[in-house]
Amino acid sequence: MIKLVTTIDINEAYAELQHAEAGGLSLFIGTVRNHAGGKSGVVQLDFEGYEPMAVKEMEVLAAKAKARWPIKKLVMIHALGAKKVGDPVVIIGTSTAHRKDAFESCEFLIDELKKSVPIWKKEHFDDQTVWVNAHP
């Protein structure tokens, strides 16, 4: 499951990763925190992305991960729109026969997503608003 959404359903992502041959399931959930760049006071983030390009790049990353690890199921979901502190904004998950492959593939996917998927965010601080790259 690879998609951009307005609201992330953690239970849907977990259910999608279920596989009878998978003994390891790694699920990373990235959330909005109350600080950024060493500055406190974040109250909201707005995420924007060009969906066709972002999904295409996510599919490329998924193919790379599947070529490198024996992945049974894979989830990459990123939220778009306004998100408050504590809201989930990205879920990356893999299920594999063994935990090490699940951990490594999940870490690879979130690291590469942050480097290459065209998603931008606007940070709303309690004293200003700033556009930044969502995944520097």
Secondary structure, 3 states (H helix, E strand, C coil): CEEEECCCCHHHHHHHCCCCCCCEEEEEEEECCCEECCEECEEEEEEEECHHHHHHHHHHHHHHHHHHCCEEEEEEEEECEEEECCCEEEEEEEEECCHHHHHHHHHHHHHHHHHHCCEEEEEEECCCEEEEECCC
